[in-house]
């Protein structure tokens, strides 16, 4: 029979959470790359932008919770990034931007930071 310490279980949970976050961001990147390829007015763009917007709203909501264990300064920086992403998504939707590459780049940096 295996015995695990509470700290080991919590560490595994944190690693699992980072893996799920990484996978979600990887999916966002895939959708944004397809959207960029198909064009700003494509169904793929609408789907990709919707996914990215919903994903970052979840991240922002989680980061804003006091029980989030990340350092406060890092949480604030990630919230700022999330706000930029959601604003950029809205600019693309309104036809004021076609900055898929910027969204892809930022999401890639965040994904790589979750390794």
C-alpha positions in Angstrom: 0.0 0.0 0.0 1.2 3.5 -0.8 1.4 6.3 1.7 1.5 9.8 0.5 2.0 12.9 2.5 -0.6 15.7 2.2 2.1 17.9 0.7 2.8 15.3 -2.0 -0.9 15.1 -2.8 -1.2 18.9 -3.0 1.9 19.1 -5.2 0.4 16.5 -7.6 -2.8 18.5 -7.7 -0.9 21.7 -8.5 1.0 19.9 -11.2 -2.2 18.5 -12.6 -3.8 21.9 -12.6 -0.8 23.4 -14.4 -1.0 20.6 -17.0 -4.8 21.3 -17.6 -4.1 25.0 -17.9 -1.3 24.3 -20.3 -3.6 22.0 -22.4 -6.3 24.7 -22.4 -3.9 27.3 -23.6 -2.5 24.9 -26.2 -6.0 24.5 -27.6 -6.4 28.3 -27.7 -3.2 28.6 -29.7 -4.4 25.9 -32.1 -7.7 27.7 -32.6 -6.1 31.1 -33.0 -3.6 29.8 -35.6 -6.5 28.3 -37.6 -8.4 31.5 -37.2 -5.4 33.5 -38.5 -5.2 31.2 -41.5 -8.9 31.3 -42.3 -9.4 35.0 -41.8 -10.9 37.4 -39.4 -14.4 37.0 -40.6 -14.4 33.1 -40.7 -16.3 30.8 -38.4 -13.0 29.6 -37.2 -12.1 33.1 -36.1 -15.4 33.4 -34.2 -14.9 30.0 -32.5 -11.3 30.7 -31.6 -12.0 34.2 -30.3 -14.9 32.9 -28.2 -12.7 30.1 -26.7 -9.9 32.4 -25.9 -12.2 35.0 -24.3 -13.9 32.4 -22.1 -10.6 30.8 -21.1 -9.1 34.1 -20.0 -12.2 35.1 -18.2 -11.9 31.9 -16.1 -8.2 32.6 -15.5 -8.9 36.2 -14.5 -11.7 35.1 -12.1 -9.4 32.5 -10.5 -6.5 34.9 -10.2 -8.7 37.5 -8.5 -9.7 35.2 -5.7 -7.8 35.8 -2.4 -7.3 32.1 -1.9 -5.2 31.8 -5.1 -1.8 30.8 -4.0 0.3 32.6 -6.6 2.2 35.7 -5.3 0.1 38.8 -5.5 2.4 40.6 -7.9 2.3 37.7 -10.4 -1.4 37.4 -10.1 -1.7 41.1 -10.9 0.6 40.8 -13.9 -1.4 37.8 -15.2 -4.7 39.6 -14.7 -3.3 42.6 -16.7 -2.3 40.2 -19.5 -5.8 38.6 -19.4 -7.4 42.0 -19.7 -5.2 42.9 -22.7 -6.1 39.6 -24.3 -9.9 40.0 -23.8 -9.6 43.6 -25.0 -7.7 42.5 -28.1 -10.3 39.8 -28.7 -13.0 42.4 -28.7 -11.0 44.7 -31.0 -10.7 41.8 -33.5 -14.5 41.1 -33.2 -15.3 44.8 -33.9 -13.0 44.8 -37.0 -10.5 47.2 -35.4 -7.7 44.7 -35.4 -6.5 41.4 -36.9 -3.8 40.8 -34.3 -4.1 37.0 -34.1 -0.3 36.8 -34.0 -0.1 39.0 -30.9 -2.6 36.8 -29.1 -0.8 33.6 -30.3 2.5 35.0 -29.1 1.3 36.0 -25.6 -0.6 32.7 -25.2 2.6 30.8 -26.2 4.7 32.6 -23.6 2.1 31.8 -20.9 1.9 28.2 -22.0 5.6 27.8 -22.0 5.8 29.3 -18.5 3.5 26.5 -17.2 6.1 23.8 -17.9 
